[in-house]
């Protein structure tokens, strides 16, 4: 079994337009970030079938305080599709954040996605901490964009040193630091986050990190805290699987990464 714990899709009527905007933002900052597939339900399901992915977790992002109701209604529909789990989202600055979290739980969504860059908040802020604490109370998984984002300008809002500070307030054992703990800041990940209760996902990482460092972090942090993910549509599904399978990791370590840790967090048999 293989689970991809970090994917993005949009409603059909807005998917193409949204992808063009995101690609344009990256191009303006000098990047060449291009979607590998259309970011629709149909395209994701086709990609999964083609690349041997059994389940994908969809991570929507509320980029302003007015979007959560619409986003979470769409998430609930996606969550009913075989092979897909959708998380919900909310904006840390919206006044009704607590009731939104209860609604996400009631809808049967397993967790939320927060993106400190797109949502413009620091991970160790008061607004962030109260959400993370409530998610812990409600047994909701939280996936965070961590580290740099190639589509946004500094300041960076969720770097490893700041991220470690949240562990003064929450256990962290249901929090996934996306992009291997902090995109482009993996020396700091090793300094501040390796050995903590946080999970790291592999989304959009394997082409940017030194190979030796990637597998060293898996060994030192432990395979039971690493989760396979791609950030589809931005990385081709199956690519990270090939990268991990090319290593000398033991079969049980690969199983942890590919599906066991994900099954534990999603509570699926």
N, C-alpha and C positions, 0 to 999 in steps of 0.2 A: 504493500500500500504506500502511496505517496500523497501527502497533503501539501498544498501551496497555501501558506497562511497569510499571504499579503498580496492581494490583487485589487484592481480598481475597474469598475464599470459605471456606465451612466445610462439613464433612460435613452431609448433609441433616438428620440427626436432631438436630443441635445448632445449625443456622444461625439459626433464628428466636429461640431463647433467647439466643444470643450477641449478636445485634443488639439485642435489648431491653435487655440489660445495658449495652451500650456507649452506647445512646441515653440511658439513665437516668443514666449517669455524666456525660454532657454536660449534661443538663437540670439536674442538681444544681449544676453550675458556672455556670449561667445561660445556657447555649447552646441553640440550636435545631437541632442536628445530627440529620438524619434520613436513613436509608438510602433510596436512590432505587429500588433493586430488592432482591429477596430475595438473600441472599448464598450462593447455591447454584451448582453447576456449570451446571445447566440454565438458570437465570436469566441467568448471565453469557453463555452461548453465545447466548441469545435477544437479549440486549442488543447483543452484537457484530454479529449479523446485522442488527439494526434500524438500527444506527448506523454501519455500514460499517467495522468494526474487523476487520482480518485476523487479528491475533494479540493475545493478552493474556498478560501475565506475572503469575502469581499469587504473592503474597508472604505466606506464613504466618509467625507469630511465636510462638516458644516463650516463654511468660510465666513459666515456672518451670523448675527444673533437671531435672524428670522428664518433660517433654513431648516432647523432640526425637524419640525413636524413633517414637512414634505419628504425630506431625506429618509426619515425613519419609517414612513409609510412605504416608500419604495423598497427600503431594506427588508421590511416584513414580507413583501411579495417575493423578493429574491430569495429570502430564507426558506421559502416553501418549495423551491426548485430542487429536485434531486441532484445531489452532488455539490450544492452550494450552501455555504453558511454566510449570512451577511451580519456584520456588526452594525450598530447604530452610531450616531454621532450627535454632538451638541457643541455649542460654542461656550468656552469658559466664562465669557462675559455676559451671557444671557441671564436675565433675572430668575427665570423659571428652571434653572439648571437641575435642581433637585427633583422636581416633578417629571422632568424629561427622563432622568435616569430611571425612575420608577416605571415610566411608560416603556422604556426600552426593555426592562426586565419583564414586564407584563407581556410584551409582544413576543417573548421567547428568544430574543436576540442574546447571544452569548457574551457580548462585550461592546466596547466602543473604540473608535479610533480618534486620537487627538494629534493634531499637526501644529506644533508650536510656531513653525515658520508661517504657514498660510493663515493661522489664526492669531498670530501676533501676540503671544504671551510667553513668559518665561516659565519653564517647567517647575521651578521651585517657588513660584509666586503663590500668594494666598489663595487666589482663585483656582489655580491648578491643584494645590494640595487638597482643598476641600472636595474636589471632584474625585481625586484618586482615593481618598479615604472613604467616600461614599461608595465607590465602585467595589472597594474591598469589602465593605459591609454587605453589599448586595450580591457578592460573589460574581462580579462581572470582570472579565478579562479586559485589560487596557493595552492597546497597541499604540506606541508612540513613534512619530518620526523623530529620529535622533541624529544629531550631527549636522553637517552641512546639507544644504539643498541646492542643487545646481540651477534651480529655476527662481531663486530668490537672492536678494542682497543681504549682507550683514546688517545688524548684529544677528548672531546665531543664538537661538533661544533654548536649545536643549543639547548642550555640550556635556561630555561625561562628568566633569567636575560638578556642574549644577545638578545633573541627574542623580548623582550619588547623594545629594542633600535630601532628596525626597525620602530616602530610607530612614531618616530621623522620624518620619511621620507615618509611614506605611511599611508593611512587611516586604512588598515588592515581588512576592512569589506568584502574582497573577499579572505582572506587567512585562510586556515584551518591548524591548528597545529595538526599534527597527533599524535596518541597515547595519547589522552586526554591532549594535551598541552605540554607533555614532559614525555616520558616513564621513569618510575622509579624516577621521580623528582617532584612528585605531591605536596609536601609541597611547593616547589618553584613555582609551577604553581599557587597555592593559593596566594602566596606572591606577585608575579609579574604580572600574566596574567589574573586572574579572574577579571571580570569587564571591560576588554579591548574589542575592537571591534572584536578580533580574534575569529574564530570558533574553537572548539575542536572536533576531531572525536574520536570514541570509539575503534579504531582498536587495537587489541591484548592487551587489557587493563583489561577486567573484571576479569581475573584470577590472576591478579598481584597487584591490588590496593585494599586497605581496603574498604569494602563495604560502610561503613558509609561515608568515605571520597569521594567516587565516587558520591554518591547521594547528598552530601553536595555541591560539586562543581557544579553539575547540578543546584541546587537551587540558589546558589550564583552567578554563571555566567549567568544563565538563560537558559531555555530549547530552546529558539530561537537561541542560539549559540552553540548547541550540535548536532552532526550529527552521526547517526548510521553507523558503519563500522566494518570490521572484520580483514582486512589484509589477507584474503584468498589468497593462500592456507594454510597459517600458523595457522589460527583459523577457526574452522568449522563455516560455515554460519548457522545462526539460534541460535548459542550459546548466543550471546549478546542480541538477541531478548528475549530469555527466561529470561536472567538475568534482563533486564530492565522491562519486564512484571511482574516479581516477586515483584516489588517494589510498593510503595504506591503513585507513581507519578500519577497525574491526566491524564485522557485520552487525553486532549488537549496537555499536555506536551509530552506524548509519541508520539502523532502524529507529533509534531514539530521535534522530534528526528528521528523518523522512515522515514518520507518522506517530510514534509512541508519545512524544511530548505533546503533539497537537491533539491527539485523542484524549489525553489526560485533561488538557485545558478546555476542550470543547465538550467533554463528558459524553463521548460517543463510544459504543461498544465495537 
